[in-house]
């Protein structure tokens, strides 16, 4: 079996697992399935849940596309591959919950191979979290999960892919990050196929581990029109990002991909309000002030953390947030020029 | 007084006239004014009306920006001007009515000048109409008005700019036009300044003449949730166009323009629904089938029309739509390869 079959099997199984997990979490709606074929070669299956108990809209897509002419825009960093035979498999999801206290989230996992003799291949993907009314402990849990997924493959990966995520999910015209980030990576192949694939699986497997506990904690949080309207307004930023910046969206649309599967990421209801600004001191201002900029979430804790901390652990850490860290020694930064750091108890 | 001052005076007065006309039409809300300065040079005034009697949101912006470094993206067809001193004045408007039977509309009028000794200058602009539940007579009136605005400057202008409009306001990923079009032009200067400016004024002056009668006719048309939801859904296409394709929007955002003034064009409320299709035989399907593709609206009438027809005239013409045109002689086409044609009674 070729490499791509292994990856495809994993991704198809992951789509099933994630959809099953989300249905369980939702408790009301189920995913509808939409299989499609791509005229140029390949196809996929989009799964969509609407009007659920938790999710206003949830889309989880699998696709496997191939062709004889690798589009130039897919190989920005590898112009020599343009025009060659290529295959791409991927899973992509965007979840839009009803409750504004539950964050929107996105994940993507993809594998590319180009050329037929000695093909070039690489993995890409990641996940990010977009809260409306953030809870600091949720953000810490999310990043703990991201770091734990990366850790077995090198301590430098989390800070590198966390920073890449902050840079990628950035709305320049708003000077805001899309949310609180997570992981973003591309061109992953330097550790060889087996280890790179294991890394992809580690990230894929950790998605529900990161997101589910946050949903479970916030699912019953009461909200009213104010929170709903703020959610609808902030969803506008999601639309702006996806249509103005997102490479996957733009590439998909420009290359004749299936429009409905690509734009499944757009929220079901959205508002734009001219020149809206949060009231000083409001919960909405907290989002802008404290969460829509790159932050070293885990490093700021200034305390030792279990890399595989269960969610409960993060809560305990939360109580120590910004407290001094007695008897601590700063460890060498995994990323020398960055602000990310980790320290440990003596 | 320099050329740009003349144009600026006209555009400022036009903004005032259009806002006054829209307030009168709305009957309830008034425009709020937001003056702003551009750090790089210049500024503008955005006027916005929200929650009006007719308009859910109406934005009419004036701007006058200048600088020493003409952005390369502003001069696609004139690379030799990149980096030169430039000035640009413009009025831009987008109107989003409450009632789904009233079309959304957009207009833009702009003047560019680049270089200091023997500056190069040109006009650009146009207007287009985006109905949800179109009335054929409204579309005819709109295009009659567009043609009448162009007519004094050459019979070839309307078909040329009408076709350009169809091509410009086209959503490739949907294979749909944004609406029923109108006029779109750029690089207008071949007839000399006075005549080119007069053309711009003719287009600017005709905007309310085209739009107001349509609003007045549809203002009391009853609608329910079905029509409202379809309007919100179709507004998604407006967002898609503006963020994916619109040169003005993308250039404005990329060049550090005032985000809120640029994105004032986005509708206040929008829906996306996965893989939605209109029911066969429904009013919604009529829009897709008959209106979201380039059509030779006036040529199809196959009958003589007064170029300066009052609105009532169009209604009478409507009754003759697709009827044979006895005793007619086809005139030479103003645009030889096109499908546009005009015929006259013997």
HADDOCK unambig.tbl for C-alpha pairs under 7 A between the chains (distance, minus, plus):
assign (segid A and resid 173 and name CA) (segid B and resid 253 and name CA) 5.85 0.50 0.50
assign (segid A and resid 173 and name CA) (segid B and resid 256 and name CA) 6.92 0.50 0.50
assign (segid A and resid 173 and name CA) (segid B and resid 259 and name CA) 6.28 0.50 0.50
assign (segid A and resid 240 and name CA) (segid B and resid 243 and name CA) 6.96 0.50 0.50
assign (segid A and resid 243 and name CA) (segid B and resid 240 and name CA) 6.96 0.50 0.50
assign (segid A and resid 243 and name CA) (segid B and resid 243 and name CA) 5.77 0.50 0.50
assign (segid A and resid 243 and name CA) (segid B and resid 244 and name CA) 5.72 0.50 0.50
assign (segid A and resid 244 and name CA) (segid B and resid 243 and name CA) 5.72 0.50 0.50
assign (segid A and resid 244 and name CA) (segid B and resid 244 and name CA) 6.22 0.50 0.50
assign (segid A and resid 253 and name CA) (segid B and resid 173 and name CA) 5.85 0.50 0.50
assign (segid A and resid 256 and name CA) (segid B and resid 173 and name CA) 6.92 0.50 0.50
assign (segid A and resid 259 and name CA) (segid B and resid 173 and name CA) 6.29 0.50 0.50
assign (segid A and resid 260 and name CA) (segid B and resid 274 and name CA) 6.29 0.50 0.50
assign (segid A and resid 260 and name CA) (segid B and resid 275 and name CA) 5.66 0.50 0.50
assign (segid A and resid 264 and name CA) (segid B and resid 274 and name CA) 6.06 0.50 0.50
assign (segid A and resid 266 and name CA) (segid B and resid 272 and name CA) 6.70 0.50 0.50
assign (segid A and resid 267 and name CA) (segid B and resid 272 and name CA) 6.46 0.50 0.50
assign (segid A and resid 268 and name CA) (segid B and resid 271 and name CA) 5.20 0.50 0.50
assign (segid A and resid 268 and name CA) (segid B and resid 272 and name CA) 4.64 0.50 0.50
assign (segid A and resid 268 and name CA) (segid B and resid 273 and name CA) 5.98 0.50 0.50
assign (segid A and resid 269 and name CA) (segid B and resid 270 and name CA) 5.78 0.50 0.50
assign (segid A and resid 269 and name CA) (segid B and resid 271 and name CA) 4.46 0.50 0.50
assign (segid A and resid 269 and name CA) (segid B and resid 272 and name CA) 6.46 0.50 0.50
assign (segid A and resid 270 and name CA) (segid B and resid 269 and name CA) 5.76 0.50 0.50
assign (segid A and resid 270 and name CA) (segid B and resid 270 and name CA) 5.13 0.50 0.50
assign (segid A and resid 270 and name CA) (segid B and resid 271 and name CA) 6.23 0.50 0.50
assign (segid A and resid 271 and name CA) (segid B and resid 268 and name CA) 5.20 0.50 0.50
assign (segid A and resid 271 and name CA) (segid B and resid 269 and name CA) 4.45 0.50 0.50
assign (segid A and resid 271 and name CA) (segid B and resid 270 and name CA) 6.23 0.50 0.50
assign (segid A and resid 272 and name CA) (segid B and resid 266 and name CA) 6.72 0.50 0.50
assign (segid A and resid 272 and name CA) (segid B and resid 267 and name CA) 6.46 0.50 0.50
assign (segid A and resid 272 and name CA) (segid B and resid 268 and name CA) 4.63 0.50 0.50
assign (segid A and resid 272 and name CA) (segid B and resid 269 and name CA) 6.45 0.50 0.50
assign (segid A and resid 273 and name CA) (segid B and resid 268 and name CA) 5.98 0.50 0.50
assign (segid A and resid 274 and name CA) (segid B and resid 260 and name CA) 6.30 0.50 0.50
assign (segid A and resid 274 and name CA) (segid B and resid 264 and name CA) 6.06 0.50 0.50
assign (segid A and resid 275 and name CA) (segid B and resid 260 and name CA) 5.66 0.50 0.50
